[in-house]
């Protein structure tokens, strides 16, 4: 009996040891799983989406570069998409939906149209994504959490004032090359130019209004059409500098010279500033896309970490660049423009 009694505790002890071993294994696996989850959470990158109107305009190329650099600096992951052209609303809407599904915390977008992307933006925000408009505001602005942009109306005002001063108050024949119908930034710059020049839409001095899509080839075609309608054009407003380059090609082909035509534009890219230096563009309003993108990424990362949303309008700066300074129109030199240009 005593021998059997002695073996009883041994069996019990063995079972307990086996159970303890299993508990340790299970517990260890559980602890390992928890530790792995914590490590995964710590190393998971914050995702930020950037959507531009197209992928080739130097302005948007620089914007992407700025966003990429800032995301890398802050340890975030930048996802990028662009429309096929400046009026490709469908691709932008698809990108908003795809980025939201991919788990981005913030979306930065230069909307192709002031209203077309609104519904998609609202859906993204309802799912907890912060959306910031860059450069181009939505209509109404409240559709996005915030707007980081040049004051595009003032950009137009500055070049309008310069064109008025350059033509010394004479009656002129104006061509205006906008972006496309529905472009919020296009409307702001267009109306700003008129304000600066001191006229309104419908003024008889405006001989032609065309859409150059903010690109060189379509703008050359638009300018050619304007010249067929009104060969005496001697002042040209363009939505941006690629558009100005296309307009100048058409003007030059028509026998115009730099001394007989005043061209003003907006952007401040390096190619555009070099055209100011060359006398092709008389003055341009320089804006700073890298700053827009960097601030946007920083705001998105901050939101992901703290839950604090960006709000309202942030002015990202503007300077008029002119080869020849004119009285009453404050401007910076070509040297300044080249030092601060992009593209």
Secondary structure, 3 states (H helix, E strand, C coil): CHHHHHHHHHHHHHHHHHHHHHHHHHHHHHHHHHHHHHHHHHHCCCEEEEEECCCCCHHHHHHHHHHHHHHHHHCCEEEEEECCCCCCHHHHHHHHHHHHHHCCCEEEECCCCCCCCHHHHHHHHHCCCEEEEECCCCCCHHHCCEEEECCHHHHHHHHHHHHHHHCCCCCCCEEEEECCCCCHHHHHHHHHHHHHHCCCCCCCCEEEEEECCCCHHHHHHHHHHHHHHCCCCCEEEECCHHHHHHHHHHHHHCCCCCCCCEEEEEECEHHHHHHHHCCCCCEEEECCHHHHHHHHHHHHHHHHHHCCCCCEEEECCCEEEECCCECCECCECHHHHHHCCEC
